[in-house]
Amino acid sequence: EQICKNLNTLLEEHKETKPILLFENVAGQGTNIGRTLEELQALIAGIDQKERVGICWDTCHGFVGGYSWQTRNEYEDFWSQFDKLIGIEYLKAFQINDSKKPLGSRVDRHHRIGEGYMQLDAFGWLMNDARFADIPGALETPGYEDGSSSYRQGIELLKSLVSL
């Protein structure tokens, strides 16, 4: 309630700039709010200007937070539940990351696409989901041991999963 009260004040004070605030789901470590769809739903419900908020879904956080996309049915069931509880129209962005930790561990450790515990198929389903064709995504994956970036390889891998 306090978070929503403060955000409502902020949004009202800055109504001329029209920023959109995105709630990112969290892994569930410590006392963070936003691990479950129900917690994200409650945050949106507490905002007066709902057109000025949305969700950024982090795939690693969702996975370690307990949402499995290990099968196509789990993937589809998740998005059905997301739409029912929050509304797919509130999904505004993705952070696309694999996970160094297993499903439900609640430990936020991103990994390079295809190198973690998540199934590569899950990223393929996401990349080919027409509902999300216009929703931006960003990689937030760790670099390699030599200090080089993993972004180019990650983007190329994700592109290779797109069915034409």
C-alpha positions as CSV (number, residue, x, y, z in Angstrom):
1,E,0.0,0.0,0.0
2,Q,2.8,2.4,0.8
3,I,4.6,1.7,-2.5
4,C,1.4,2.5,-4.4
5,K,0.6,5.6,-2.3
6,N,4.1,7.0,-3.1
7,L,3.9,6.1,-6.8
8,N,0.4,7.7,-7.0
9,T,1.9,10.9,-5.6
10,L,4.9,10.7,-8.0
11,L,2.7,10.2,-11.0
12,E,0.3,13.0,-10.0
13,E,3.2,15.4,-9.4
14,H,4.6,14.5,-12.9
15,K,1.4,14.2,-14.9
16,E,2.7,16.6,-17.6
17,T,5.6,14.3,-18.5
18,K,3.6,11.1,-18.8
19,P,6.3,8.6,-17.8
20,I,5.3,5.0,-17.8
21,L,6.6,3.1,-14.8
22,L,7.3,-0.6,-15.3
23,F,7.2,-3.1,-12.4
24,E,9.8,-5.8,-13.0
25,N,9.1,-9.2,-11.5
26,V,11.7,-10.3,-8.9
27,A,13.3,-13.6,-8.1
28,G,11.9,-13.6,-4.6
29,Q,15.0,-13.0,-2.5
30,G,14.6,-11.3,0.8
31,T,11.7,-8.9,1.2
32,N,11.3,-7.9,-2.4
33,I,7.7,-7.5,-3.7
34,G,6.8,-8.7,-7.2
35,R,7.7,-12.3,-7.4
36,T,4.2,-13.6,-8.0
37,L,1.6,-12.6,-10.5
38,E,-0.7,-11.8,-7.6
39,E,1.8,-9.4,-6.1
40,L,2.2,-7.6,-9.5
41,Q,-1.5,-7.5,-9.8
42,A,-1.8,-5.9,-6.4
43,L,0.7,-3.2,-7.4
44,I,-1.2,-2.3,-10.5
45,A,-4.5,-2.4,-8.7
46,G,-3.1,0.2,-6.3
47,I,-2.2,2.7,-9.0
48,D,-4.7,5.4,-9.8
49,Q,-3.4,6.2,-13.3
50,K,-3.2,2.6,-14.6
51,E,-2.4,3.8,-18.1
52,R,1.0,4.9,-16.8
53,V,2.2,1.6,-15.4
54,G,3.2,-1.8,-16.9
55,I,5.2,-4.9,-16.4
56,C,8.7,-5.8,-17.5
57,W,8.9,-9.6,-17.4
58,D,12.4,-10.9,-16.6
59,T,12.6,-14.6,-17.7
60,C,15.3,-15.5,-15.2
61,H,13.4,-14.0,-12.3
62,G,10.2,-15.7,-13.3
63,F,12.0,-19.1,-13.5
64,V,13.8,-18.9,-10.2
65,G,10.6,-17.4,-8.7
66,G,8.8,-20.6,-9.5
67,Y,7.2,-20.1,-13.0
68,S,8.2,-23.0,-15.2
69,W,8.3,-22.8,-19.0
70,Q,9.8,-26.3,-19.3
71,T,6.9,-27.5,-21.6
72,R,4.8,-25.7,-24.1
73,N,1.7,-26.3,-21.9
74,E,3.5,-24.7,-19.0
75,Y,4.4,-21.7,-21.2
76,E,0.8,-21.3,-22.5
77,D,-0.7,-21.8,-19.0
78,F,1.6,-19.1,-17.6
79,W,0.6,-16.5,-20.1
80,S,-3.1,-17.4,-19.7
81,Q,-2.7,-16.9,-15.9
82,F,-0.8,-13.6,-16.6
83,D,-3.6,-12.4,-18.8
84,K,-6.3,-13.4,-16.3
85,L,-4.6,-11.8,-13.3
86,I,-2.8,-8.8,-14.7
87,G,-3.9,-8.4,-18.3
88,I,-1.6,-9.0,-21.2
89,E,-2.0,-5.3,-22.2
90,Y,0.2,-4.4,-19.2
91,L,3.2,-6.3,-20.5
92,K,5.5,-3.6,-21.9
93,A,9.0,-5.1,-22.0
94,F,11.1,-8.2,-21.5
95,Q,14.5,-8.9,-19.9
96,I,15.5,-12.1,-21.6
97,N,18.0,-14.1,-19.5
98,D,18.7,-17.7,-18.8
99,S,19.3,-18.8,-15.1
100,K,22.4,-20.0,-13.3
101,K,20.1,-21.4,-10.6
102,P,17.3,-24.0,-10.7
103,L,13.6,-23.5,-10.9
104,G,12.1,-22.1,-7.8
105,S,15.4,-21.4,-6.1
106,R,14.6,-17.7,-5.6
107,V,18.2,-16.8,-6.3
108,D,18.8,-14.0,-8.9
109,R,21.7,-15.2,-11.1
110,H,21.4,-14.4,-14.8
111,H,23.1,-16.7,-17.3
112,R,23.7,-16.5,-21.0
113,I,20.9,-17.8,-23.2
114,G,21.1,-21.6,-23.7
115,E,23.7,-22.1,-20.9
116,G,21.5,-22.2,-17.9
117,Y,18.7,-24.2,-16.4
118,M,15.9,-22.9,-18.6
119,Q,15.0,-24.9,-21.7
120,L,16.2,-23.4,-25.0
121,D,12.7,-24.2,-26.3
122,A,11.2,-21.7,-23.8
123,F,13.1,-18.9,-25.5
124,G,12.0,-20.2,-28.9
125,W,8.3,-20.1,-27.8
126,L,8.8,-16.5,-26.6
127,M,10.6,-15.4,-29.8
128,N,7.8,-16.8,-31.9
129,D,4.8,-15.7,-29.9
130,A,2.9,-13.3,-32.1
131,R,1.3,-11.6,-29.0
132,F,4.8,-10.2,-28.2
133,A,6.0,-9.2,-31.6
134,D,5.9,-5.5,-30.8
135,I,7.2,-5.7,-27.2
136,P,10.8,-4.8,-26.8
137,G,13.3,-7.1,-25.1
138,A,16.8,-6.6,-23.7
139,L,19.4,-9.1,-22.7
140,E,20.9,-8.7,-19.3
141,T,23.3,-11.6,-19.4
142,P,26.8,-11.9,-17.9
143,G,29.9,-11.6,-20.1
144,Y,32.4,-14.2,-20.7
145,E,35.4,-15.0,-18.4
146,D,37.7,-13.1,-20.7
147,G,35.6,-10.0,-20.1
148,S,34.0,-9.9,-23.5
149,S,30.3,-9.3,-23.9
150,S,27.7,-12.1,-24.4
151,Y,25.1,-9.8,-26.0
152,R,26.0,-10.4,-29.7
153,Q,26.0,-14.2,-29.3
154,G,22.8,-14.0,-27.2
155,I,21.0,-11.9,-29.8
156,E,22.2,-14.1,-32.6
157,L,21.0,-17.2,-30.8
158,L,17.6,-15.7,-30.1
159,K,17.2,-14.6,-33.8
160,S,18.1,-18.2,-34.8
161,L,15.1,-19.4,-32.8
162,V,12.6,-17.3,-34.8
163,S,10.6,-19.3,-37.3
164,L,9.9,-17.5,-40.5
